[in-house]
Amino acid sequence: MKRCSSLLKSISYYPAVFQVEELNIGKRQIITMKPLNVLSLFDGISCAQIALERAGFEVANYFASEIEKASIKITQHNYPNTIQLGNVTKIKAIDLPPIDLLIGGSPCQGFSSEGKKLNFNDPRSKLFFEYVRLLKECKPKWFLLENVGSMEQQHQDIISEQFGVQPVAINSRMFSAQVRNRVYWTNLDLEKPEKEASIVIFDIVEKNGKFNVLDDCKSVSRKYMRRKVYFDWRIPGVFGQYKEANYLYAKHSPITCAGTAYILCANGQIRKTSLLEQERLQTVPDGYTDVGICKTSRSKSIGNGFTVDVIVYILNHIITSRNVELVLQAQQIKLSDFEDLII
């Protein structure tokens, strides 16, 4: 709280989203947020919308650009007021109200170490430039772009040059039971989280589900459960290949759009990670993707999404003394003009 000298009444600062409201107790002032206009590109299953809600932001309009039918169905089931805009290449800023937040994770398969690493030669990766186009057209107050941490430095530099900011690397393990390294470009004054979440796979496993156990895999003794295990699983008609199983008392490997993740159970058996567990690894609400679509589409949609609690952490940087001060300075108002400023 900052001590101030005079009283201001219910003043809204447009186009800033901050507004000042007088409380009914004495002369205290509180800076609150107007409902945000959000444009989410490559929206997927609207993990950004979950994060906004979880962080306590009120949304006036949530515009989503997504073309995957399964992902759209999940979004509309959970957030029926979402305004779907379709293909990102067809969106024009002139058709939208002033945008407060532009957010997105442009398709990462071209940059990912899991893919062919075609980088900007991959048509999906070129969609990044649609994000840049709409950033320039919409001129939002805040922007956030996510991509894979395995992206080569030269390609990170191309993106950084477009935005004028350097990315911040945040691993999902700081907030969940999943190891998932991502980089985030934003004009927020973002700091890396300092403390890693103590949660491990054991804390998110489904207790009473029906699981597809790999019967042809040998059991592994409990003493190995704090390390990774590699097993040779011979799929009929496919050449034998090594797979990696995650131990209960460790962090899980990244959930990907392929959905092929395995865990080593307490009884030594190896099985695929369930859909509920995949949701929990991404800190998505339980059952969020259970909307009557096939398991493969659910798994792909989960893997393509944000780790929600990472986005919550980033969005919380909107409400900082520095951001409030910048908004007030734009209106030629000083923090010292307030009796009590609660942020």
C-alpha positions as CSV (number, residue, x, y, z in Angstrom):
1,M,0.0,0.0,0.0
2,K,1.2,3.5,-0.8
3,R,0.3,6.6,1.2
4,C,-1.1,9.5,-0.8
5,S,-2.5,13.0,-0.3
6,S,-5.8,13.6,-2.1
7,L,-9.0,11.9,-3.2
8,L,-10.1,10.9,-6.7
9,K,-13.5,9.5,-7.4
10,S,-14.4,6.7,-9.8
11,I,-12.3,7.8,-12.7
12,S,-11.9,5.5,-15.7
13,Y,-8.8,5.9,-17.8
14,Y,-9.4,5.1,-21.4
15,P,-7.9,3.4,-23.3
16,A,-6.1,2.0,-20.2
17,V,-7.9,-0.9,-18.5
18,F,-7.2,0.4,-15.0
19,Q,-9.9,2.3,-13.3
20,V,-10.0,4.0,-9.9
21,E,-13.0,3.3,-7.6
22,E,-13.8,4.8,-4.3
23,L,-14.6,2.3,-1.6
24,N,-17.2,3.0,1.1
25,I,-14.7,2.9,3.9
26,G,-13.1,6.3,4.5
27,K,-11.0,7.7,1.8
28,R,-9.4,4.5,0.6
29,Q,-8.8,4.1,-3.1
30,I,-8.4,0.8,-5.0
31,I,-7.2,0.3,-8.6
32,T,-9.2,-2.4,-10.3
33,M,-9.4,-3.7,-13.8
34,K,-12.0,-3.1,-16.4
35,P,-13.1,-6.3,-18.2
36,L,-10.5,-7.2,-20.8
37,N,-10.8,-7.6,-24.5
38,V,-8.7,-10.6,-25.3
39,L,-7.5,-11.9,-28.7
40,S,-6.2,-15.5,-28.5
41,L,-4.5,-16.8,-31.6
42,F,-4.0,-20.5,-32.2
43,D,-6.3,-20.8,-29.2
44,G,-6.5,-24.5,-29.0
45,I,-8.7,-25.5,-26.0
46,S,-8.6,-22.0,-24.5
47,C,-6.1,-22.7,-21.8
48,A,-5.5,-18.9,-21.8
49,Q,-9.2,-18.5,-20.9
50,I,-8.8,-20.9,-18.0
51,A,-5.7,-18.9,-16.9
52,L,-7.5,-15.6,-17.0
53,E,-10.3,-16.9,-14.9
54,R,-8.0,-18.6,-12.4
55,A,-5.9,-15.4,-12.1
56,G,-9.1,-13.4,-11.4
57,F,-9.4,-11.3,-14.5
58,E,-12.8,-10.4,-15.9
59,V,-13.1,-10.7,-19.6
60,A,-15.4,-8.5,-21.7
61,N,-14.8,-10.3,-25.0
62,Y,-12.7,-13.3,-25.7
63,F,-11.9,-13.7,-29.4
64,A,-10.4,-17.0,-30.4
65,S,-8.7,-18.1,-33.6
66,E,-8.7,-21.8,-34.0
67,I,-9.4,-24.3,-36.9
68,E,-9.3,-27.7,-35.1
69,K,-12.9,-28.8,-34.7
70,A,-12.2,-30.9,-31.6
71,S,-10.5,-28.1,-29.8
72,I,-13.3,-25.7,-30.7
73,K,-15.8,-28.1,-29.3
74,I,-13.9,-28.3,-26.0
75,T,-13.7,-24.6,-25.8
76,Q,-17.4,-23.9,-26.6
77,H,-18.5,-26.6,-24.1
78,N,-16.6,-24.9,-21.3
79,Y,-16.8,-21.2,-22.4
80,P,-19.9,-20.9,-24.7
81,N,-19.5,-17.1,-24.9
82,T,-16.2,-17.5,-26.8
83,I,-16.2,-15.6,-30.1
84,Q,-14.6,-17.9,-32.7
85,L,-13.0,-16.1,-35.6
86,G,-11.7,-19.0,-37.5
87,N,-8.5,-18.9,-39.6
88,V,-5.9,-16.4,-38.3
89,T,-5.1,-15.2,-41.8
90,K,-8.6,-13.8,-42.2
91,I,-8.6,-11.7,-39.0
92,K,-8.4,-7.9,-39.3
93,A,-8.0,-5.5,-36.4
94,I,-10.5,-3.1,-38.0
95,D,-13.2,-5.7,-37.3
96,L,-12.4,-5.9,-33.6
97,P,-12.8,-3.6,-30.6
98,P,-9.6,-2.2,-28.9
99,I,-7.6,-5.3,-27.7
100,D,-6.1,-5.3,-24.2
101,L,-4.3,-8.6,-24.4
102,L,-3.0,-10.5,-27.4
103,I,-1.9,-14.1,-26.5
104,G,-1.0,-17.2,-28.3
105,G,1.3,-20.1,-28.8
106,S,2.1,-20.2,-32.5
107,P,2.4,-23.8,-33.8
108,C,5.7,-25.2,-32.5
109,Q,6.1,-28.4,-34.5
110,G,8.5,-26.8,-36.9
111,F,10.8,-25.8,-34.1
112,S,10.4,-28.7,-31.7
113,S,13.1,-31.3,-31.1
114,E,10.3,-33.9,-31.4
115,G,9.7,-32.9,-35.0
116,K,11.7,-32.6,-38.2
117,K,13.0,-29.1,-37.2
118,L,12.0,-27.4,-40.4
119,N,11.9,-24.2,-38.4
120,F,10.5,-21.3,-40.5
121,N,10.3,-23.6,-43.6
122,D,7.5,-25.4,-41.8
123,P,4.1,-23.8,-43.0
124,R,2.8,-24.0,-39.4
125,S,5.8,-22.1,-38.1
126,K,5.2,-19.3,-40.6
127,L,1.9,-18.6,-38.8
128,F,4.1,-16.7,-36.3
129,F,4.1,-13.8,-38.8
130,E,0.4,-13.7,-38.6
131,Y,0.8,-13.1,-34.9
132,V,3.3,-10.3,-35.7
133,R,0.8,-8.8,-38.2
134,L,-2.0,-8.7,-35.7
135,L,0.3,-7.4,-32.9
136,K,1.1,-4.4,-35.2
137,E,-2.5,-3.9,-36.3
138,C,-4.2,-4.3,-32.9
139,K,-1.6,-2.5,-30.8
140,P,-2.6,-4.3,-27.6
141,K,-1.6,-3.1,-24.2
142,W,0.0,-6.5,-23.4
143,F,1.1,-9.4,-25.6
144,L,2.3,-12.9,-24.8
145,L,3.7,-15.5,-27.2
146,E,4.8,-19.0,-26.3
147,N,7.0,-21.5,-28.2
148,V,9.3,-24.5,-27.5
149,G,12.4,-24.1,-25.5
150,S,14.3,-26.3,-27.9
151,M,14.1,-23.7,-30.6
152,E,17.5,-22.8,-32.1
153,Q,19.0,-19.5,-30.9
154,Q,19.0,-18.0,-34.4
155,H,15.3,-18.5,-34.7
156,Q,14.7,-17.1,-31.2
157,D,16.7,-14.1,-32.3
158,I,14.4,-13.6,-35.3
159,I,11.3,-13.6,-33.1
160,S,13.0,-11.3,-30.5
161,E,13.9,-8.8,-33.2
162,Q,10.2,-8.7,-34.3
163,F,9.0,-8.0,-30.7
164,G,11.9,-5.9,-29.4
165,V,12.1,-8.1,-26.3
166,Q,14.1,-11.2,-25.2
167,P,12.2,-14.4,-24.2
168,V,12.0,-15.7,-20.7
169,A,12.4,-19.5,-20.3
170,I,10.0,-21.1,-17.9
171,N,9.7,-24.8,-17.3
172,S,6.3,-26.2,-16.4
173,R,8.0,-28.2,-13.6
174,M,7.9,-24.9,-11.6
175,F,4.2,-25.3,-11.4
176,S,3.2,-28.9,-12.2
177,A,4.4,-32.4,-12.2
178,Q,5.6,-32.1,-15.8
179,V,9.0,-31.2,-17.3
180,R,8.1,-28.9,-20.3
181,N,10.5,-26.2,-21.3
182,R,9.0,-23.2,-23.0
183,V,10.0,-19.7,-23.9
184,Y,7.7,-16.7,-23.6
185,W,8.0,-13.3,-25.3
186,T,6.0,-10.5,-23.5
187,N,6.1,-6.8,-22.9
188,L,5.3,-7.5,-19.2
189,D,8.1,-7.1,-16.7
190,L,8.4,-10.8,-16.3
191,E,10.7,-12.5,-13.9
192,K,11.5,-16.2,-13.8
193,P,9.8,-18.1,-10.9
194,E,12.2,-19.0,-8.2
195,K,10.7,-22.0,-6.4
196,E,9.8,-25.3,-8.1
197,A,6.5,-26.9,-7.2
198,S,7.1,-30.0,-5.0
199,I,4.4,-31.9,-6.9
200,V,5.4,-35.2,-8.7
201,I,3.7,-37.8,-10.8
202,F,2.5,-39.7,-7.7
203,D,0.4,-36.7,-6.7
204,I,-1.6,-36.6,-10.0
205,V,-2.1,-40.2,-10.8
206,E,-5.6,-41.4,-11.3
207,K,-6.5,-43.8,-8.5
208,N,-9.3,-45.9,-9.9
209,G,-9.2,-45.6,-13.6
210,K,-9.1,-48.4,-16.3
211,F,-5.6,-48.5,-17.7
212,N,-4.0,-50.1,-20.7
213,V,-1.1,-51.9,-19.1
214,L,1.7,-53.1,-21.4
215,D,1.7,-56.8,-20.6
216,D,4.8,-57.6,-22.5
217,C,6.9,-55.3,-20.4
218,K,8.8,-56.8,-17.5
219,S,8.0,-55.5,-14.0
220,V,10.5,-53.1,-12.5
221,S,11.4,-53.2,-8.8
222,R,10.5,-50.2,-6.5
223,K,14.2,-49.2,-6.0
224,Y,14.3,-47.9,-9.5
225,M,11.2,-45.7,-9.2
226,R,13.1,-42.5,-8.7
227,R,14.9,-42.8,-12.0
228,K,13.8,-43.1,-15.6
229,V,13.4,-46.5,-17.2
230,Y,13.8,-47.3,-20.8
231,F,12.0,-50.4,-22.1
232,D,11.9,-52.1,-25.4
233,W,8.3,-52.4,-26.5
234,R,7.9,-54.3,-29.8
235,I,4.7,-53.2,-31.5
236,P,3.4,-55.8,-34.0
237,G,4.6,-54.9,-37.5
238,V,6.9,-52.1,-36.2
239,F,10.6,-52.3,-35.5
240,G,11.4,-52.6,-31.8
241,Q,12.1,-49.2,-30.2
242,Y,13.1,-47.8,-26.9
243,K,10.4,-46.0,-24.9
244,E,10.7,-44.0,-21.8
245,A,8.6,-44.5,-18.7
246,N,8.3,-41.8,-16.0
247,Y,8.7,-42.7,-12.4
248,L,6.0,-41.9,-9.8
249,Y,8.4,-39.9,-7.6
250,A,9.8,-37.8,-10.4
251,K,8.5,-35.2,-12.9
252,H,6.8,-36.3,-16.0
253,S,8.3,-35.9,-19.5
254,P,6.5,-33.3,-21.7
255,I,2.9,-34.0,-22.8
256,T,2.9,-33.7,-26.5
257,C,0.3,-33.6,-29.2
258,A,1.2,-37.3,-29.9
259,G,0.0,-38.2,-26.5
260,T,2.5,-41.2,-26.2
261,A,3.5,-40.9,-22.6
262,Y,4.1,-43.7,-20.1
263,I,4.4,-44.0,-16.4
264,L,5.8,-46.8,-14.2
265,C,3.2,-47.8,-11.6
266,A,3.8,-48.8,-8.0
267,N,3.4,-52.4,-8.9
268,G,6.1,-52.2,-11.4
269,Q,3.8,-52.3,-14.5
270,I,4.1,-49.8,-17.3
271,R,1.1,-48.0,-18.7
272,K,0.1,-45.0,-20.8
273,T,-0.7,-41.8,-19.0
274,S,-4.5,-41.4,-18.8
275,L,-6.4,-38.5,-20.2
276,L,-7.2,-37.2,-16.7
277,E,-3.5,-37.4,-15.8
278,Q,-2.6,-35.5,-18.9
279,E,-5.1,-32.8,-18.0
280,R,-3.5,-32.6,-14.5
281,L,0.0,-32.4,-15.9
282,Q,-1.1,-29.4,-17.9
283,T,-3.0,-28.0,-14.8
284,V,-6.2,-28.1,-16.8
285,P,-9.4,-28.8,-14.7
286,D,-10.3,-32.5,-14.4
287,G,-12.6,-33.6,-17.2
288,Y,-12.2,-30.3,-19.1
289,T,-11.7,-32.1,-22.4
290,D,-14.3,-34.8,-21.8
291,V,-16.9,-33.4,-24.2
292,G,-17.7,-36.4,-26.3
293,I,-14.7,-36.5,-28.7
294,C,-12.4,-39.4,-29.3
295,K,-9.5,-40.1,-26.9
296,T,-6.9,-39.3,-29.6
297,S,-8.3,-35.9,-30.2
298,R,-8.5,-35.2,-26.5
299,S,-4.9,-36.2,-26.0
300,K,-3.7,-34.1,-29.0
301,S,-5.7,-31.1,-27.8
302,I,-4.2,-31.3,-24.3
303,G,-0.6,-31.7,-25.6
304,N,-1.0,-28.6,-27.9
305,G,-2.2,-26.4,-25.1
306,F,-0.5,-24.2,-22.5
307,T,0.4,-25.3,-19.0
308,V,-2.3,-23.2,-17.4
309,D,-0.6,-22.3,-14.2
310,V,2.4,-21.0,-16.0
311,I,0.1,-18.6,-17.9
312,V,-1.5,-17.6,-14.6
313,Y,1.9,-16.7,-13.2
314,I,2.7,-14.6,-16.2
315,L,-0.7,-12.8,-16.3
316,N,-0.3,-11.9,-12.6
317,H,2.5,-9.6,-13.7
318,I,-0.1,-7.3,-15.3
319,I,-1.1,-6.2,-11.8
320,T,2.2,-4.8,-10.5
321,S,3.0,-1.4,-9.1
322,R,5.1,-0.7,-12.1
323,N,2.3,-1.4,-14.7
324,V,-0.2,0.7,-12.7
325,E,2.3,3.6,-12.5
326,L,2.9,3.5,-16.3
327,V,-0.9,3.7,-16.9
328,L,-1.3,6.6,-14.6
329,Q,1.7,8.4,-16.1
330,A,0.1,8.1,-19.5
331,Q,-2.9,10.0,-18.0
332,Q,-0.5,12.6,-16.3
333,I,-1.5,11.4,-12.9
334,K,1.0,10.5,-10.2
335,L,0.8,7.8,-7.6
336,S,1.1,10.5,-5.0
337,D,-2.3,11.9,-6.0
338,F,-4.0,9.0,-4.2
339,E,-4.9,8.8,-0.5
340,D,-4.6,5.1,-0.4
341,L,-3.5,3.0,-3.4
342,I,-4.1,-0.7,-3.0
343,I,-2.7,-2.8,-5.8
